[in-house]
Amino acid sequence: KILSIDIKEMQPVKNVKFLKKNILNDDTRDEVNNYFKNKLDVIISDMAADTTGNKTLDSIRTNQLCAETINFSKMTLKPKGVLISKLFIGEDFIEVKNLAKSIFKKVNFFKPNSSRSESKETYLHCEILRSL
């Protein structure tokens, strides 16, 4: 099963269920858990806050979304599950990195070729939940 969640409209994709909701809301998270019934194999988050023009603020807001995704993943991923999430290299990058390392055994970062070289955008790749 594949489930896509966004606060904005999305074009239909074959074999993908779409929810136009905010993943930060508890009722949406409950709906995710009810839809899958079991723990998830993979969570991919490309969430980013709407930009304000203030790069520091934009970075902090997007990284907070990444931290929320990390916290959500510890409750919903299978023990050997994978999390991939967008974040920005900025003031709070180390905090998000340390949060990920406190929850996952393997934590790596990668910058896709599609990302502009001057962009602070990077992606977090986490595997294998630590025993909680």
N, CA, C and O atoms as a Tinker XYZ file with bonds, in Angstrom:
   528  protein
     1  N      0.833000   -1.178000    0.000000    73     2
     2  CA     0.000000    0.000000    0.000000    64     1     3
     3  C      0.879000    1.244000    0.000000    63     2     4     5
     4  O      1.931000    1.288000    0.639000    81     3
     5  N      0.422000    2.249000   -0.731000    73     3     6
     6  CA     1.097000    3.537000   -0.749000    64     5     7
     7  C      0.071000    4.605000   -0.410000    63     6     8     9
     8  O     -1.025000    4.635000   -0.969000    81     7
     9  N      0.443000    5.474000    0.508000    73     7    10
    10  CA    -0.427000    6.559000    0.947000    64     9    11
    11  C      0.352000    7.859000    0.826000    63    10    12    13
    12  O      1.469000    7.972000    1.332000    81    11
    13  N     -0.238000    8.833000    0.159000    73    11    14
    14  CA     0.370000   10.155000    0.032000    64    13    15
    15  C     -0.486000   11.152000    0.795000    63    14    16    17
    16  O     -1.714000   11.134000    0.705000    81    15
    17  N      0.174000   12.016000    1.543000    73    15    18
    18  CA    -0.537000   13.011000    2.344000    64    17    19
    19  C      0.049000   14.384000    2.027000    63    18    20    21
    20  O      1.265000   14.575000    2.032000    81    19
    21  N     -0.842000   15.331000    1.751000    73    19    22
    22  CA    -0.402000   16.691000    1.480000    64    21    23
    23  C     -1.523000   17.643000    1.857000    63    22    24    25
    24  O     -2.700000   17.287000    1.786000    81    23
    25  N     -1.156000   18.854000    2.258000    73    23    26
    26  CA    -2.184000   19.841000    2.575000    64    25    27
    27  C     -2.706000   20.516000    1.304000    63    26    28    29
    28  O     -3.699000   21.242000    1.340000    81    27
    29  N     -2.024000   20.267000    0.182000    73    27    30
    30  CA    -2.441000   20.834000   -1.095000    64    29    31
    31  C     -2.985000   19.721000   -1.990000    63    30    32    33
    32  O     -2.736000   18.539000   -1.753000    81    31
    33  N     -3.724000   20.116000   -3.012000    73    31    34
    34  CA    -4.236000   19.150000   -3.980000    64    33    35
    35  C     -3.081000   18.455000   -4.685000    63    34    36    37
    36  O     -1.998000   19.018000   -4.839000    81    35
    37  N     -3.332000   17.225000   -5.109000    73    35    38
    38  CA    -2.318000   16.458000   -5.817000    64    37    39
    39  C     -2.990000   15.728000   -6.972000    63    38    40    41
    40  O     -4.125000   15.266000   -6.853000    81    39
    41  N     -2.288000   15.632000   -8.072000    73    39    42
    42  CA    -2.808000   14.877000   -9.202000    64    41    43
    43  C     -2.859000   13.395000   -8.828000    63    42    44    45
    44  O     -1.952000   12.897000   -8.160000    81    43
    45  N     -3.912000   12.682000   -9.250000    73    43    46
    46  CA    -3.994000   11.252000   -8.934000    64    45    47
    47  C     -2.813000   10.469000   -9.504000    63    46    48    49
    48  O     -2.306000   10.771000  -10.584000    81    47
    49  N     -2.396000    9.468000   -8.758000    73    47    50
    50  CA    -1.331000    8.563000   -9.170000    64    49    51
    51  C     -1.887000    7.152000   -9.018000    63    50    52    53
    52  O     -2.462000    6.809000   -7.985000    81    51
    53  N     -1.711000    6.350000  -10.044000    73    51    54
    54  CA    -2.242000    4.991000  -10.032000    64    53    55
    55  C     -1.714000    4.223000   -8.818000    63    54    56    57
    56  O     -0.522000    4.261000   -8.513000    81    55
    57  N     -2.615000    3.533000   -8.141000    73    55    58
    58  CA    -2.309000    2.686000   -6.977000    64    57    59
    59  C     -1.809000    3.451000   -5.750000    63    58    60    61
    60  O     -1.183000    2.869000   -4.864000    81    59
    61  N     -2.087000    4.751000   -5.701000    73    59    62
    62  CA    -1.705000    5.558000   -4.546000    64    61    63
    63  C     -2.963000    6.211000   -3.980000    63    62    64    65
    64  O     -3.692000    6.903000   -4.690000    81    63
    65  N     -3.206000    5.979000   -2.692000    73    63    66
    66  CA    -4.315000    6.657000   -2.012000    64    65    67
    67  C     -3.810000    8.019000   -1.571000    63    66    68    69
    68  O     -2.689000    8.138000   -1.076000    81    67
    69  N     -4.630000    9.047000   -1.746000    73    67    70
    70  CA    -4.239000   10.404000   -1.396000    64    69    71
    71  C     -5.153000   10.968000   -0.325000    63    70    72    73
    72  O     -6.375000   10.848000   -0.410000    81    71
    73  N     -4.549000   11.589000    0.693000    73    71    74
    74  CA    -5.294000   12.310000    1.723000    64    73    75
    75  C     -4.879000   13.777000    1.668000    63    74    76    77
    76  O     -3.695000   14.096000    1.784000    81    75
    77  N     -5.842000   14.658000    1.494000    73    75    78
    78  CA    -5.559000   16.091000    1.552000    64    77    79
    79  C     -5.760000   16.524000    3.003000    63    78    80    81
    80  O     -6.826000   16.994000    3.400000    81    79
    81  N     -4.689000   16.345000    3.776000    73    79    82
    82  CA    -4.739000   16.608000    5.212000    64    81    83
    83  C     -3.361000   17.042000    5.687000    63    82    84    85
    84  O     -2.386000   17.016000    4.936000    81    83
    85  N     -3.306000   17.436000    6.936000    73    83    86
    86  CA    -2.053000   17.828000    7.569000    64    85    87
    87  C     -1.566000   16.673000    8.431000    63    86    88    89
    88  O     -2.250000   16.284000    9.377000    81    87
    89  N     -0.405000   16.121000    8.128000    73    87    90
    90  CA     0.137000   14.975000    8.863000    64    89    91
    91  C      0.461000   15.335000   10.315000    63    90    92    93
    92  O      0.620000   14.447000   11.152000    81    91
    93  N      0.557000   16.619000   10.615000    73    91    94
    94  CA     0.850000   17.028000   11.985000    64    93    95
    95  C     -0.355000   16.900000   12.900000    63    94    96    97
    96  O     -0.212000   16.964000   14.121000    81    95
    97  N     -1.536000   16.722000   12.332000    73    95    98
    98  CA    -2.750000   16.574000   13.131000    64    97    99
    99  C     -2.900000   15.130000   13.611000    63    98   100   101
   100  O     -2.657000   14.190000   12.854000    81    99
   101  N     -3.298000   14.963000   14.862000    73    99   102
   102  CA    -3.454000   13.627000   15.440000    64   101   103
   103  C     -4.458000   12.781000   14.678000    63   102   104   105
   104  O     -4.249000   11.578000   14.521000    81   103
   105  N     -5.553000   13.384000   14.194000    73   103   106
   106  CA    -6.558000   12.590000   13.476000    64   105   107
   107  C     -5.999000   12.046000   12.168000    63   106   108   109
   108  O     -6.367000   10.948000   11.750000    81   107
   109  N     -5.118000   12.796000   11.519000    73   107   110
   110  CA    -4.480000   12.306000   10.288000    64   109   111
   111  C     -3.540000   11.150000   10.615000    63   110   112   113
   112  O     -3.507000   10.153000    9.892000    81   111
   113  N     -2.795000   11.275000   11.672000    73   111   114
   114  CA    -1.877000   10.196000   12.086000    64   113   115
   115  C     -2.665000    8.936000   12.450000    63   114   116   117
   116  O     -2.245000    7.823000   12.136000    81   115
   117  N     -3.802000    9.118000   13.109000    73   115   118
   118  CA    -4.667000    7.976000   13.418000    64   117   119
   119  C     -5.167000    7.323000   12.139000    63   118   120   121
   120  O     -5.244000    6.098000   12.047000    81   119
   121  N     -5.506000    8.144000   11.156000    73   119   122
   122  CA    -5.982000    7.609000    9.878000    64   121   123
   123  C     -4.885000    6.807000    9.173000    63   122   124   125
   124  O     -5.166000    5.779000    8.557000    81   123
   125  N     -3.647000    7.274000    9.261000    73   123   126
   126  CA    -2.515000    6.536000    8.680000    64   125   127
   127  C     -2.396000    5.176000    9.354000    63   126   128   129
   128  O     -2.284000    4.152000    8.680000    81   127
   129  N     -2.421000    5.166000   10.670000    73   127   130
   130  CA    -2.306000    3.908000   11.411000    64   129   131
   131  C     -3.458000    2.963000   11.092000    63   130   132   133
   132  O     -3.241000    1.758000   10.961000    81   131
   133  N     -4.655000    3.473000   10.965000    73   131   134
   134  CA    -5.814000    2.641000   10.626000    64   133   135
   135  C     -5.734000    2.111000    9.199000    63   134   136   137
   136  O     -6.146000    0.982000    8.932000    81   135
   137  N     -5.208000    2.917000    8.284000    73   135   138
   138  CA    -5.105000    2.504000    6.881000    64   137   139
   139  C     -4.138000    1.333000    6.723000    63   138   140   141
   140  O     -4.422000    0.383000    5.993000    81   139
   141  N     -3.007000    1.402000    7.402000    73   139   142
   142  CA    -1.997000    0.364000    7.236000    64   141   143
   143  C     -2.176000   -0.812000    8.188000    63   142   144   145
   144  O     -1.693000   -1.906000    7.897000    81   143
   145  N     -2.837000   -0.625000    9.289000    73   143   146
   146  CA    -3.081000   -1.672000   10.286000    64   145   147
   147  C     -1.803000   -2.161000   10.972000    63   146   148   149
   148  O     -1.834000   -2.489000   12.159000    81   147
   149  N     -0.706000   -2.216000   10.266000    73   147   150
   150  CA     0.570000   -2.676000   10.809000    64   149   151
   151  C      1.595000   -1.557000   10.699000    63   150   152   153
   152  O      1.309000   -0.480000   10.175000    81   151
   153  N      2.769000   -1.826000   11.192000    73   151   154
   154  CA     3.856000   -0.865000   11.079000    64   153   155
   155  C      4.281000   -0.724000    9.621000    63   154   156   157
   156  O      4.033000   -1.613000    8.806000    81   155
   157  N      4.921000    0.397000    9.298000    73   155   158
   158  CA     5.308000    0.721000    7.924000    64   157   159
   159  C      6.738000    0.292000    7.619000    63   158   160   161
   160  O      7.585000    0.221000    8.509000    81   159
   161  N      6.988000    0.008000    6.341000    73   159   162
   162  CA     8.335000   -0.319000    5.884000    64   161   163
   163  C      9.144000    0.942000    5.603000    63   162   164   165
   164  O     10.335000    1.003000    5.908000    81   163
   165  N      8.489000    1.958000    5.015000    73   163   166
   166  CA     9.191000    3.159000    4.567000    64   165   167
   167  C      8.314000    4.391000    4.789000    63   166   168   169
   168  O      7.104000    4.354000    4.569000    81   167
   169  N      8.935000    5.462000    5.221000    73   167   170
   170  CA     8.304000    6.782000    5.254000    64   169   171
   171  C      9.214000    7.716000    4.467000    63   170   172   173
   172  O     10.416000    7.792000    4.719000    81   171
   173  N      8.624000    8.425000    3.510000    73   171   174
   174  CA     9.362000    9.417000    2.729000    64   173   175
   175  C      8.662000   10.757000    2.922000    63   174   176   177
   176  O      7.466000   10.886000    2.661000    81   175
   177  N      9.410000   11.739000    3.375000    73   175   178
   178  CA     8.848000   13.065000    3.600000    64   177   179
   179  C      9.623000   14.101000    2.796000    63   178   180   181
   180  O     10.837000   14.246000    2.939000    81   179
   181  N      8.897000   14.811000    1.953000    73   179   182
   182  CA     9.472000   15.909000    1.184000    64   181   183
   183  C      8.858000   17.225000    1.654000    63   182   184   185
   184  O      8.808000   18.206000    0.912000    81   183
   185  N      8.389000   17.225000    2.907000    73   183   186
   186  CA     7.726000   18.421000    3.440000    64   185   187
   187  C      8.709000   19.574000    3.569000    63   186   188   189
   188  O      9.875000   19.398000    3.924000    81   187
   189  N      8.198000   20.750000    3.270000    73   187   190
   190  CA     8.946000   21.984000    3.474000    64   189   191
   191  C      7.945000   23.072000    3.821000    63   190   192   193
   192  O      6.844000   23.122000    3.271000    81   191
   193  N      8.338000   23.933000    4.730000    73   191   194
   194  CA     7.481000   25.052000    5.096000    64   193   195
   195  C      7.422000   26.044000    3.939000    63   194   196   197
   196  O      8.372000   26.170000    3.166000    81   195
   197  N      6.306000   26.740000    3.831000    73   195   198
   198  CA     6.225000   27.809000    2.836000    64   197   199
   199  C      7.330000   28.813000    3.130000    63   198   200   201
   200  O      7.558000   29.184000    4.282000    81   199
   201  N      8.011000   29.245000    2.082000    73   199   202
   202  CA     9.140000   30.145000    2.286000    64   201   203
   203  C      8.667000   31.571000    2.567000    63   202   204   205
   204  O      7.652000   32.034000    2.046000    81   203
   205  N      9.451000   32.248000    3.417000    73   203   206
   206  CA     9.150000   33.624000    3.804000    64   205   207
   207  C     10.151000   34.601000    3.200000    63   206   208   209
   208  O      9.925000   35.811000    3.194000    81   207
   209  N     11.263000   34.064000    2.691000    73   207   210
   210  CA    12.345000   34.921000    2.222000    64   209   211
   211  C     13.457000   35.037000    3.257000    63   210   212   213
   212  O     14.578000   35.427000    2.931000    81   211
   213  N     13.147000   34.702000    4.491000    73   211   214
   214  CA    14.133000   34.692000    5.564000    64   213   215
   215  C     14.701000   33.270000    5.624000    63   214   216   217
   216  O     14.051000   32.359000    6.136000    81   215
   217  N     15.911000   33.087000    5.101000    73   215   218
   218  CA    16.476000   31.735000    4.969000    64   217   219
   219  C     16.644000   31.031000    6.309000    63   218   220   221
   220  O     16.457000   29.817000    6.392000    81   219
   221  N     16.988000   31.761000    7.342000    73   219   222
   222  CA    17.140000   31.152000    8.667000    64   221   223
   223  C     15.802000   30.638000    9.174000    63   222   224   225
   224  O     15.700000   29.499000    9.627000    81   223
   225  N     14.777000   31.480000    9.096000    73   223   226
   226  CA    13.443000   31.083000    9.540000    64   225   227
   227  C     12.908000   29.921000    8.708000    63   226   228   229
   228  O     12.343000   28.973000    9.253000    81   227
   229  N     13.085000   29.993000    7.385000    73   227   230
   230  CA    12.610000   28.914000    6.506000    64   229   231
   231  C     13.284000   27.597000    6.851000    63   230   232   233
   232  O     12.635000   26.551000    6.859000    81   231
   233  N     14.581000   27.638000    7.137000    73   231   234
   234  CA    15.330000   26.439000    7.512000    64   233   235
   235  C     14.804000   25.862000    8.819000    63   234   236   237
   236  O     14.580000   24.656000    8.922000    81   235
   237  N     14.609000   26.709000    9.804000    73   235   238
   238  CA    14.119000   26.253000   11.111000    64   237   239
   239  C     12.731000   25.623000   10.971000    63   238   240   241
   240  O     12.468000   24.574000   11.558000    81   239
   241  N     11.858000   26.244000   10.213000    73   239   242
   242  CA    10.491000   25.731000   10.064000    64   241   243
   243  C     10.475000   24.396000    9.317000    63   242   244   245
   244  O      9.724000   23.493000    9.686000    81   243
   245  N     11.283000   24.264000    8.290000    73   243   246
   246  CA    11.338000   22.996000    7.555000    64   245   247
   247  C     11.990000   21.913000    8.402000    63   246   248   249
   248  O     11.551000   20.763000    8.379000    81   247
   249  N     13.017000   22.260000    9.138000    73   247   250
   250  CA    13.672000   21.271000    9.990000    64   249   251
   251  C     12.761000   20.817000   11.126000    63   250   252   253
   252  O     12.876000   19.685000   11.596000    81   251
   253  N     11.867000   21.681000   11.567000    73   251   254
   254  CA    10.886000   21.273000   12.574000    64   253   255
   255  C      9.952000   20.216000   11.986000    63   254   256   257
   256  O      9.569000   19.272000   12.677000    81   255
   257  N      9.590000   20.369000   10.728000    73   255   258
   258  CA     8.775000   19.347000   10.057000    64   257   259
   259  C      9.531000   18.020000    9.987000    63   258   260   261
   260  O      8.945000   16.955000   10.180000    81   259
   261  N     10.821000   18.089000    9.713000    73   259   262
   262  CA    11.647000   16.883000    9.678000    64   261   263
   263  C     11.672000   16.233000   11.058000    63   262   264   265
   264  O     11.541000   15.014000   11.166000    81   263
   265  N     11.838000   17.022000   12.105000    73   263   266
   266  CA    11.855000   16.484000   13.475000    64   265   267
   267  C     10.518000   15.827000   13.809000    63   266   268   269
   268  O     10.489000   14.775000   14.446000    81   267
   269  N      9.423000   16.434000   13.389000    73   267   270
   270  CA     8.094000   15.842000   13.605000    64   269   271
   271  C      7.991000   14.495000   12.887000    63   270   272   273
   272  O      7.409000   13.547000   13.415000    81   271
   273  N      8.553000   14.418000   11.694000    73   271   274
   274  CA     8.535000   13.174000   10.926000    64   273   275
   275  C      9.367000   12.100000   11.618000    63   274   276   277
   276  O      8.963000   10.938000   11.672000    81   275
   277  N     10.503000   12.474000   12.137000    73   275   278
   278  CA    11.353000   11.526000   12.872000    64   277   279
   279  C     10.585000   10.979000   14.073000    63   278   280   281
   280  O     10.560000    9.769000   14.297000    81   279
   281  N      9.969000   11.856000   14.832000    73   279   282
   282  CA     9.209000   11.411000   16.001000    64   281   283
   283  C      8.027000   10.529000   15.622000    63   282   284   285
   284  O      7.734000    9.553000   16.313000    81   283
   285  N      7.353000   10.863000   14.539000    73   283   286
   286  CA     6.240000   10.037000   14.054000    64   285   287
   287  C      6.753000    8.662000   13.629000    63   286   288   289
   288  O      6.089000    7.652000   13.865000    81   287
   289  N      7.917000    8.621000   13.010000    73   287   290
   290  CA     8.450000    7.357000   12.483000    64   289   291
   291  C      8.761000    6.354000   13.588000    63   290   292   293
   292  O      8.634000    5.148000   13.381000    81   291
   293  N      9.167000    6.838000   14.753000    73   291   294
   294  CA     9.525000    5.894000   15.816000    64   293   295
   295  C      8.305000    5.116000   16.305000    63   294   296   297
   296  O      8.449000    4.038000   16.880000    81   295
   297  N      7.112000    5.651000   16.082000    73   295   298
   298  CA     5.886000    4.968000   16.486000    64   297   299
   299  C      5.261000    4.146000   15.357000    63   298   300   301
   300  O      4.425000    3.280000   15.613000    81   299
   301  N      5.662000    4.412000   14.113000    73   299   302
   302  CA     4.959000    3.797000   12.983000    64   301   303
   303  C      5.811000    2.897000   12.101000    63   302   304   305
   304  O      5.270000    2.102000   11.333000    81   303
   305  N      7.142000    3.006000   12.194000    73   303   306
   306  CA     7.997000    2.165000   11.346000    64   305   307
   307  C      8.240000    0.797000   11.968000    63   306   308   309
   308  O      8.252000    0.644000   13.189000    81   307
   309  N      8.431000   -0.187000   11.108000    73   307   310
   310  CA     8.885000   -1.505000   11.548000    64   309   311
   311  C     10.313000   -1.369000   12.083000    63   310   312   313
   312  O     10.993000   -0.397000   11.754000    81   311
   313  N     10.783000   -2.318000   12.898000    73   311   314
   314  CA    12.134000   -2.205000   13.470000    64   313   315
   315  C     13.235000   -1.993000   12.432000    63   314   316   317
   316  O     14.216000   -1.306000   12.714000    81   315
   317  N     13.092000   -2.566000   11.245000    73   315   318
   318  CA    14.105000   -2.384000   10.202000    64   317   319
   319  C     13.615000   -1.416000    9.130000    63   318   320   321
   320  O     14.065000   -1.466000    7.985000    81   319
   321  N     12.692000   -0.539000    9.507000    73   319   322
   322  CA    12.125000    0.421000    8.566000    64   321   323
   323  C     13.110000    1.504000    8.160000    63   322   324   325
   324  O     14.183000    1.654000    8.745000    81   323
   325  N     12.711000    2.255000    7.137000    73   323   326
   326  CA    13.544000    3.307000    6.564000    64   325   327
   327  C     12.776000    4.626000    6.575000    63   326   328   329
   328  O     11.584000    4.670000    6.270000    81   327
   329  N     13.467000    5.674000    6.925000    73   327   330
   330  CA    12.918000    7.022000    6.864000    64   329   331
   331  C     13.802000    7.875000    5.978000    63   330   332   333
   332  O     15.024000    7.887000    6.129000    81   331
   333  N     13.178000    8.588000    5.051000    73   331   334
   334  CA    13.880000    9.586000    4.243000    64   333   335
   335  C     13.107000   10.882000    4.412000    63   334   336   337
   336  O     11.889000   10.914000    4.232000    81   335
   337  N     13.815000   11.951000    4.759000    73   335   338
   338  CA    13.140000   13.215000    5.000000    64   337   339
   339  C     14.015000   14.390000    4.572000    63   338   340   341
   340  O     15.232000   14.384000    4.759000    81   339
   341  N     13.363000   15.392000    3.997000    73   339   342
   342  CA    14.053000   16.626000    3.612000    64   341   343
   343  C     14.378000   17.444000    4.852000    63   342   344   345
   344  O     13.596000   17.487000    5.802000    81   343
   345  N     15.527000   18.086000    4.836000    73   343   346
   346  CA    15.866000   19.081000    5.836000    64   345   347
   347  C     16.859000   20.048000    5.238000    63   346   348   349
   348  O     17.390000   19.811000    4.153000    81   347
   349  N     17.113000   21.139000    5.939000    73   347   350
   350  CA    18.046000   22.157000    5.471000    64   349   351
   351  C     19.223000   22.254000    6.426000    63   350   352   353
   352  O     19.068000   22.129000    7.641000    81   351
   353  N     20.396000   22.478000    5.862000    73   351   354
   354  CA    21.581000   22.689000    6.683000    64   353   355
   355  C     21.502000   24.126000    7.183000    63   354   356   357
   356  O     21.556000   25.077000    6.403000    81   355
   357  N     21.373000   24.264000    8.493000    73   355   358
   358  CA    21.219000   25.582000    9.107000    64   357   359
   359  C     21.488000   25.488000   10.589000    63   358   360   361
   360  O     22.120000   24.544000   11.063000    81   359
   361  N     20.997000   26.487000   11.324000    73   359   362
   362  CA    21.265000   26.588000   12.755000    64   361   363
   363  C     20.882000   25.345000   13.554000    63   362   364   365
   364  O     21.603000   24.950000   14.470000    81   363
   365  N     19.767000   24.735000   13.215000    73   363   366
   366  CA    19.266000   23.604000   14.007000    64   365   367
   367  C     19.530000   22.242000   13.364000    63   366   368   369
   368  O     18.959000   21.236000   13.784000    81   367
   369  N     20.385000   22.208000   12.356000    73   367   370
   370  CA    20.708000   20.959000   11.665000    64   369   371
   371  C     21.233000   19.905000   12.644000    63   370   372   373
   372  O     20.808000   18.750000   12.600000    81   371
   373  N     22.153000   20.299000   13.524000    73   371   374
   374  CA    22.764000   19.356000   14.477000    64   373   375
   375  C     21.704000   18.787000   15.418000    63   374   376   377
   376  O     21.752000   17.605000   15.759000    81   375
   377  N     20.753000   19.610000   15.838000    73   375   378
   378  CA    19.686000   19.132000   16.719000    64   377   379
   379  C     18.860000   18.049000   16.040000    63   378   380   381
   380  O     18.538000   17.032000   16.655000    81   379
   381  N     18.518000   18.261000   14.776000    73   379   382
   382  CA    17.727000   17.266000   14.039000    64   381   383
   383  C     18.560000   16.006000   13.822000    63   382   384   385
   384  O     18.053000   14.893000   13.960000    81   383
   385  N     19.827000   16.178000   13.487000    73   383   386
   386  CA    20.735000   15.035000   13.309000    64   385   387
   387  C     20.820000   14.218000   14.598000    63   386   388   389
   388  O     20.734000   12.991000   14.557000    81   387
   389  N     20.988000   14.881000   15.733000    73   387   390
   390  CA    21.083000   14.180000   17.015000    64   389   391
   391  C     19.777000   13.486000   17.377000    63   390   392   393
   392  O     19.796000   12.393000   17.943000    81   391
   393  N     18.651000   14.102000   17.058000    73   391   394
   394  CA    17.363000   13.447000   17.280000    64   393   395
   395  C     17.287000   12.153000   16.479000    63   394   396   397
   396  O     16.900000   11.111000   17.007000    81   395
   397  N     17.659000   12.226000   15.204000    73   395   398
   398  CA    17.640000   11.026000   14.352000    64   397   399
   399  C     18.562000    9.948000   14.920000    63   398   400   401
   400  O     18.193000    8.775000   14.961000    81   399
   401  N     19.747000   10.338000   15.353000    73   399   402
   402  CA    20.707000    9.366000   15.897000    64   401   403
   403  C     20.231000    8.755000   17.209000    63   402   404   405
   404  O     20.649000    7.654000   17.568000    81   403
   405  N     19.360000    9.461000   17.925000    73   403   406
   406  CA    18.838000    8.909000   19.174000    64   405   407
   407  C     17.759000    7.852000   18.921000    63   406   408   409
   408  O     17.421000    7.079000   19.818000    81   407
   409  N     17.226000    7.822000   17.713000    73   407   410
   410  CA    16.119000    6.923000   17.380000    64   409   411
   411  C     16.539000    5.821000   16.411000    63   410   412   413
   412  O     16.005000    4.713000   16.460000    81   411
   413  N     17.497000    6.123000   15.528000    73   411   414
   414  CA    17.930000    5.168000   14.503000    64   413   415
   415  C     19.385000    4.780000   14.688000    63   414   416   417
   416  O     20.205000    5.572000   15.154000    81   415
   417  N     19.693000    3.530000   14.309000    73   415   418
   418  CA    21.074000    3.047000   14.381000    64   417   419
   419  C     21.917000    3.582000   13.234000    63   418   420   421
   420  O     23.102000    3.862000   13.414000    81   419
   421  N     21.308000    3.730000   12.039000    73   419   422
   422  CA    22.039000    4.226000   10.872000    64   421   423
   423  C     21.420000    5.548000   10.426000    63   422   424   425
   424  O     20.220000    5.623000   10.164000    81   423
   425  N     22.244000    6.583000   10.342000    73   423   426
   426  CA    21.789000    7.907000    9.916000    64   425   427
   427  C     22.795000    8.446000    8.903000    63   426   428   429
   428  O     23.980000    8.584000    9.204000    81   427
   429  N     22.314000    8.748000    7.710000    73   427   430
   430  CA    23.157000    9.292000    6.644000    64   429   431
   431  C     22.455000   10.490000    6.022000    63   430   432   433
   432  O     21.265000   10.711000    6.246000    81   431
   433  N     23.200000   11.257000    5.244000    73   431   434
   434  CA    22.644000   12.399000    4.532000    64   433   435
   435  C     23.051000   12.314000    3.075000    63   434   436   437
   436  O     24.128000   11.817000    2.749000    81   435
   437  N     22.176000   12.806000    2.195000    73   435   438
   438  CA    22.513000   12.839000    0.775000    64   437   439
   439  C     21.843000   14.036000    0.125000    63   438   440   441
   440  O     20.789000   14.495000    0.567000    81   439
   441  N     22.464000   14.528000   -0.918000    73   439   442
   442  CA    21.932000   15.646000   -1.687000    64   441   443
   443  C     21.674000   15.121000   -3.097000    63   442   444   445
   444  O     22.618000   14.764000   -3.802000    81   443
   445  N     20.407000   15.067000   -3.517000    73   443   446
   446  CA    20.107000   14.542000   -4.846000    64   445   447
   447  C     20.634000   15.453000   -5.956000    63   446   448   449
   448  O     20.780000   16.660000   -5.761000    81   447
   449  N     20.910000   14.881000   -7.090000    73   447   450
   450  CA    21.390000   15.646000   -8.235000    64   449   451
   451  C     20.413000   16.739000   -8.650000    63   450   452   453
   452  O     20.816000   17.760000   -9.207000    81   451
   453  N     19.118000   16.522000   -8.376000    73   451   454
   454  CA    18.099000   17.502000   -8.768000    64   453   455
   455  C     18.120000   18.750000   -7.890000    63   454   456   457
   456  O     17.495000   19.753000   -8.237000    81   455
   457  N     18.820000   18.709000   -6.772000    73   455   458
   458  CA    18.901000   19.851000   -5.862000    64   457   459
   459  C     19.992000   20.813000   -6.345000    63   458   460   461
   460  O     21.103000   20.391000   -6.665000    81   459
   461  N     19.667000   22.102000   -6.393000    73   459   462
   462  CA    20.656000   23.104000   -6.829000    64   461   463
   463  C     21.865000   23.083000   -5.888000    63   462   464   465
   464  O     21.716000   22.915000   -4.678000    81   463
   465  N     23.039000   23.251000   -6.448000    73   463   466
   466  CA    24.268000   23.173000   -5.646000    64   465   467
   467  C     24.309000   24.239000   -4.551000    63   466   468   469
   468  O     24.879000   23.999000   -3.486000    81   467
   469  N     23.718000   25.407000   -4.790000    73   467   470
   470  CA    23.740000   26.470000   -3.781000    64   469   471
   471  C     22.655000   26.294000   -2.711000    63   470   472   473
   472  O     22.639000   27.012000   -1.711000    81   471
   473  N     21.757000   25.341000   -2.926000    73   471   474
   474  CA    20.674000   25.112000   -1.975000    64   473   475
   475  C     21.190000   24.432000   -0.712000    63   474   476   477
   476  O     22.089000   23.594000   -0.769000    81   475
   477  N     20.608000   24.803000    0.436000    73   475   478
   478  CA    20.959000   24.172000    1.716000    64   477   479
   479  C     20.156000   22.897000    1.930000    63   478   480   481
   480  O     20.268000   22.251000    2.972000    81   479
   481  N     19.347000   22.541000    0.942000    73   479   482
   482  CA    18.518000   21.343000    1.029000    64   481   483
   483  C     19.383000   20.082000    1.020000    63   482   484   485
   484  O     20.323000   19.960000    0.234000    81   483
   485  N     19.048000   19.164000    1.898000    73   483   486
   486  CA    19.667000   17.844000    1.911000    64   485   487
   487  C     18.604000   16.863000    2.389000    63   486   488   489
   488  O     17.514000   17.267000    2.794000    81   487
   489  N     18.917000   15.607000    2.341000    73   487   490
   490  CA    17.964000   14.590000    2.787000    64   489   491
   491  C     18.604000   13.694000    3.823000    63   490   492   493
   492  O     19.783000   13.349000    3.747000    81   491
   493  N     17.795000   13.334000    4.783000    73   491   494
   494  CA    18.167000   12.447000    5.870000    64   493   495
   495  C     17.724000   11.038000    5.496000    63   494   496   497
   496  O     16.590000   10.843000    5.058000    81   495
   497  N     18.599000   10.060000    5.661000    73   495   498
   498  CA    18.284000    8.655000    5.383000    64   497   499
   499  C     18.572000    7.873000    6.659000    63   498   500   501
   500  O     19.719000    7.772000    7.094000    81   499
   501  N     17.516000    7.319000    7.253000    73   499   502
   502  CA    17.659000    6.597000    8.523000    64   501   503
   503  C     17.179000    5.163000    8.371000    63   502   504   505
   504  O     16.206000    4.891000    7.667000    81   503
   505  N     17.875000    4.247000    9.041000    73   503   506
   506  CA    17.496000    2.841000    9.019000    64   505   507
   507  C     17.639000    2.246000   10.406000    63   506   508   509
   508  O     18.480000    2.669000   11.199000    81   507
   509  N     16.823000    1.282000   10.678000    73   507   510
   510  CA    16.870000    0.429000   11.870000    64   509   511
   511  C     16.641000    1.224000   13.159000    63   510   512   513
   512  O     17.529000    1.909000   13.667000    81   511
   513  N     15.443000    1.102000   13.648000    73   511   514
   514  CA    15.085000    1.770000   14.902000    64   513   515
   515  C     15.899000    1.206000   16.054000    63   514   516   517
   516  O     16.156000    0.004000   16.117000    81   515
   517  N     16.296000    2.072000   16.951000    73   515   518
   518  CA    16.938000    1.638000   18.192000    64   517   519
   519  C     15.843000    1.069000   19.097000    63   518   520   521
   520  O     14.682000    1.464000   18.991000    81   519
   521  N     16.198000    0.180000   19.951000    73   519   522
   522  CA    15.227000   -0.350000   20.917000    64   521   523
   523  C     14.842000    0.778000   21.862000    63   522   524   525
   524  O     15.702000    1.438000   22.445000    81   523
   525  N     13.566000    0.985000   22.001000    73   523   526
   526  CA    13.093000    2.088000   22.865000    64   525   527
   527  C     12.764000    1.581000   24.249000    63   526   528
   528  O     12.353000    2.358000   25.110000    81   527
